[in-house]
Amino acid sequence: MATAEQIKALLKSHADHDEQRFYSIALQVAAKEARKGHHKLASDIKATVERSQKSANNLSIAPAKPTPLVQQPKGDLKGLLELTHSAARKNDLVLSDEVEERLNQVLLEQRQKSRLAEYGLTPRRKLLFTGSPGTGKTLSAAVLASELKLPLYTIVLDNLITRYMGETAAKLRLIFDHIQQTRAVYLFDEFDAIGTQRGATNDVGEIRRVLNSFLLFVEQDASESIILAATNHPELLDKALYRRFDDIIQFQKPGEAQIRQLIENRLSAFDTEALAWQEITQAATGLSSADITRACEDAAKEAVLYQDAKITTGLITKAVHRRQNGKF
């Protein structure tokens, strides 16, 4: 029968309304039973899944998505903002207790903003995310948008920053006008590109003007949108930026508990009960969440293609070591 991990994965995918994942795990259970010689049971499971998929297709059932509020930006904003209707969920995040608590506080305040307003209070909505690459900053932005049923706009810095005097600041004004008019989550990723310290040895006049404009715009902004800035290099940011944000959240590389949770989540379709977790977590220490997830995917592919879909400690640690050594 299905392993404990597969049962948990089935329940989780059902609770998340993730039909495709539910069907995939059910078919893996069927395949496992067939290999054991339980052909009648395997056939019944497969037939049930196929009937359910056919019924869903006939009814045109699709995964729930936030209702699109707006279309892709046009005119002068085209190329400056990239619109995404995020389907990310809180369960997709594996974070430290502190970061998770602070993100939950942002969600709570946003959902209770009317109650806060009765006492002259406003919810957190200007946030700075800092931390190493792959630690969950961008995914957290997507989750905030999804949980609040808001569109996610990512500012395209390549098109924002130009070499012509005043042009970048003018584009930045267009973006903040949109922030005022359209409630959404706005992500300034790789924010150090425009937030670099004024007076730095490599300071460029246009970038300094852009930073001054950003400081002014973000301070004056009184919209209901959520403004997120994310950077891998907080040490490069101008100190004046910090007091413009309601909260500064530092993302860390996962510890042992988070490493195990990441691996169990990504390999939920496999039997992981016999894995040597101490060996695996020690091997993965120092990797980012993104690298651990990719290592799991590498191990899973090798298990499916060469090991009869049996995941082992050796497969995972081999994939992890490749990521540690940059050989993938």
Salt bridges, closest charged atoms under 4 A:
GLU5 OE2 - LYS8 NZ 3.20
ASP16 OD2 - LYS12 NZ 3.27
GLU33 OE1 - HIS38 ND1 2.69
ASP44 OD2 - LYS40 NZ 2.83
GLU98 OE2 - ARG102 NH1 3.33
GLU109 OE2 - ARG124 NH1 2.26
GLU147 OE1 - ARG111 NH2 2.99
GLU167 OE2 - LYS171 NZ 3.63
ASP203 OD2 - ARG208 NH1 2.74
GLU206 OE1 - ARG209 NE 3.18
GLU219 OE1 - ARG244 NH2 3.31
ASP221 OD2 - ARG125 NH1 2.69
GLU224 OE1 - LYS113 NZ 3.31
GLU235 OE2 - HIS233 ND1 3.43
ASP238 OD1 - ARG198 NH2 3.04
ASP247 OD1 - ARG102 NH2 2.56
ASP247 OD2 - ARG124 NE 3.33
GLU264 OE2 - ARG260 NE 3.13
ASP291 OD1 - ARG294 NH1 3.57
GLU297 OE2 - ARG266 NE 3.08
ASP298 OD2 - ARG323 NH2 3.24
GLU302 OE2 - LYS318 NZ 2.66
ASP308 OD2 - ARG35 NE 3.51
